[in-house]
Amino acid sequence: MKKLGNKGGPLIVMLALSFGLILGACGRDITGSSVVTPVAQATSASTGINTSVNNNAPVIPVQNQTGGTVNPTGSLETDVKAVVKAVRPAVVLIAVTIKTSGGGGGIFGGTGGGQIEQGVGTGSIITPDGYILTNNHVIEGAQDIRVTVGNTRYTGKLIGREGNTNDLAVVKIDPKSGETFPTIKFGDSSKMEVGDFVVAIGNALGLPGGPSVTAGVISNIGRSIQEPNGAALTNLIQTDAAINPGNSGGPLLNLRGELIGVNTAAAVNPEENTAAQSIGFAISSGQAQPIAQAFIGGKQPTTATRPFLGILPQTMTAALATRYNLSTDQGILVARVDNNTPASKASWKAGDIIIAMDNQPLTSTDDLANVLSKHKPGDVVPATLVGRDGQQRSAPITLGQAPANN
């Protein structure tokens, strides 16, 4: 597993698994891991924070949904068992076949033509007629998709995927005559708080016998990371529920059995290249549900109205200011500026700190997202930055359009 990122900082890696044990949470297939490079702690992403989608998409039907029917009793053991009993039937195994590009022969050598590789991940059935929510990186590049529900296998069809700012995808399987699938109900991730108990279900390590179950708490909210392909994942839920390779795309559940997150990534120690203890990340249901609705409604999440900066932003903290000898611990750190982006054209620099934008003070990446949500590409937005030299300057920026789906 290749080590990336700043020395001492964690790496974030994707969770879809191949056949074969890989330390930490890692890439989908046997070619190795996909890694994400935070600047420090949980880094923020760059390719446009606002994840707006078509709000006119149909609401996901709720009939026959098995999740969300659990009434917590106050006994953690009892509640976890009840959640697992209600939801596990709707957690599926997704197996994919990928052909790698020729020339290198893959990890087993060979001469050109590419290699056929296989990997597995997890998904959640969200409608009785077989729409499944998972991660984009679980199915990206797949030549075929096979879904196992209980002991029955189905052929999966990719309905849509969003790989720039969400790492989400929807797959469809067709029910047999008269069949309806068990489903998982979406919960409201905005109501979750640090310390709330959660349950993760997924095909960890591809072990036989069905999905594995782990439990823990919400460790933090509003985390942000970036994937190696530039995908920006923001407002993530951090949990200490064990998340391992193969959990990708599986549900993170509250004690009512509602999906409040899609398990996506975990941290590893870059010094030892081993999994960091109890640091996993899930895409919130608040971001996942409208995107799933758009896909089911036959639409793609729109990028036409999504503002784009071209930076890797991170909420400033006293620890960051001390570590990087920055002049203030308030605002948004510009951890990276991509070439030929609105930020680079506005002469923003890595190490700058955005303290205000659109005449609004910024204290977190959520504040930045709120500012961007009020604008569209082409808008000129005033911004106040503090450079590494401690000097404050005005640096207005012309917002760009988010890149097309990858």
C-alpha positions, -999 to +999 in steps of 0.1 A: +000+000+000+016+032-011+021+059+015+009+094+006+003+127+023+021+147+049+043+130+074+023+123+106-010+130+090-036+102+085-045+087+052-080+081+042-087+050+021-117+036+003-133+005+018-145-017-011-126-050-008-111-076-031-103-111-024-073-112-001-066-095+032-053-059+030-043-040+061-066-011+069-096-001+049-086-002+013-093-004-024-120-024-040-100-048-060-068-069-056-046-044-073-043-026-040-057+004-022-072+037-031-059+063-008-069+098+001-045+124+012-056+147+040-035+176+051-040+170+088-067+153+108-098+151+087-092+172+056-117+190+035-124+186-001-120+209-030-142+203-060-172+223-050-188+219-016-224+224-025-239+190-035-272+203-049-293+179-070-326+180-088-351+187-059-380+177-081-370+140-081-397+117-068-396+107-032-383+072-025-413+050-017-415+038+019-440+010+017-426-024+028-395-008+043-382-029+072-358-003+086-371+025+109-395+002+127-373-004+157-383+012+190-352+017+211-355+002+246-325+018+263-307-015+264-279-012+238-276-050+234-313-054+229-315-024+205-285-035+183-301-070+180-334-055+170-317-032+144-298-062+129-329-083+127-349-056+110-323-043+086-298-071+077-321-087+051-319-055+031-281-053+032-267-069+000-234-081-013-222-064-046-197-083-066-181-068-097-158-078-124-133-052-137-108-054-166-077-034-159-059-016-187-033-036-206+004-031-206+013-039-170-003-073-167-017-066-132-002-080-100+003-114-115+024-103-144+014-112-179+018-094-212-007-067-221-044-070-227-053-062-191-064-085-163-098-096-152-102-088-115-130-092-090-141-073-059-169-070-035-187-043-016-220-036+001-253-020-007-286-011+009-319-018-008-340+014-006-371+005-026-392-027-027-386-030-065-349-033-061-330+001-062-298-002-042-276+026-028-239+020-027-206+038-033-194+049-067-160+033-060-177-001-055-190-002-091-167+022-109-152+005-140-173-027-135-180-048-166-207-067-147-225-063-114-239-092-094-260-087-063-267-113-036-298-108-015-299-135+012-290-166-008-303-154-042-282-138-069-294-111-093-278-092-121-274-056-113-278-026-136-261+007-130-287+034-128-264+064-120-233+074-102-218+106-088-181+104-085-170+141-081-185+152-048-203+123-032-189+088-042-225+075-045-242+052-070-275+035-074-278-001-088-311-018-098-320-054-096-353-068-110-375-088-086-389-121-097-426-124-104-446-113-073-414-106-054-408-074-033-375-068-016-369-059+021-357-023+023-339+002+046-355+035+054-336+068+054-332+086+087-324+122+093-287+126+097-291+162+108-306+150+141-277+128+150-253+141+176-218+132+188-221+103+212-252+087+196-250+050+192-248+036+156-246+002+139-226-006+108-235-036+086-215-047+056-195-075+039-163-069+059-134-088+044-158-106+021-163-133+048-188-160+041-220-162+060-235-128+052-229-093+064-210-085+095-223-062+122-204-037+144-216-010+167-202+022+181-209+059+185-208+090+163-173+104+170-178+136+151-198+152+124-190+176+095-158+159+086-144+163+051-119+143+030-107+140-005-103+108-026-074+102-050-096+110-081-104+144-067-138+135-054-148+158-026-165+142+004-179+168+028-201+168+059-192+132+067-201+114+098-171+100+117-177+068+137-157+044+159-179+015+147-154-008+131-154-003+093-133-027+072-126-035+036-159-047+021-180-023+041-181+002+013-216+012+004-231-004+035-254+014+059-246+032+091-278+030+111-293+047+141-310+026+168-343+029+150-328+010+121-328+040+099-299+047+074-282+078+085-249+072+066-232+053+038-200+038+050-172+050+027-137+054+040-114+049+070-081+062+082-048+044+082-015+053+099+009+064+072+040+056+093+031+019+098+007+016+069-019+000+092-054+009+100-060+037+124-081+026+153-118+033+152-118+062+126-143+056+099-163+079+077-198+077+062-216+100+037-246+114+056-282+105+046-289+142+041-265+141+011-272+106-001-310+106-002-316+134-027-290+120-050-306+086-048-340+102-056-325+119-086-311+087-100-343+068-094-362+096-111-340+092-142-319+123-136-283+129-128-273+153-099-268+186-117-234+203-118-247+232-139-256+253-109-229+240-085-203+267-076-167+256-078-136+270-061-108+246-069-094+244-034-090+219-006-105+238+024-103+228+060-118+243+091-090+260+111-082+249+146-056+259+172-038+226+165-036+233+128-024+269+134+004+256+158+014+227+135+018+247+104+028+280+121-002+299+108-011+333+119-047+327+130-068+297+142-101+311+129-114+307+094-109+282+065-075+270+057-067+267+019-048+235+021-043+232-017-051+252-048-057+233-081-043+247-113-065+266-137-093+270-113-112+300-100-090+301-069-057+300-088-070+328-111-079+348-080-043+344-068-054+323-038-024+304-024-020+272-003-016+283+033-041+312+029-069+314+055-103+326+043-118+346+072-148+361+053-166+355+021-196+374+007-192+397+037-199+368+060-173+356+086-163+320+081-156+296+110-161+262+094-165+245+061-202+245+067-202+283+067-184+281+033-209+257+020-238+280+031-222+309+012-217+289-019-253+276-018-265+312-024-245+316-056-241+302-090-212+299-114-201+332-128-209+352-096-181+374-083-179+370-046-159+392-023-134+373+000-110+383+027-079+361+032-050+361+056-017+350+041+010+329+057+028+362+064-002+373+085-012+400+061-049+404+055-060+411+019-091+413-003-092+386-029-126+384-047-132+353-067-153+345-098-171+312-091-166+284-116-188+255-126-181+221-109-164+196-132-186+170-150-192+137-134-162+113-136 
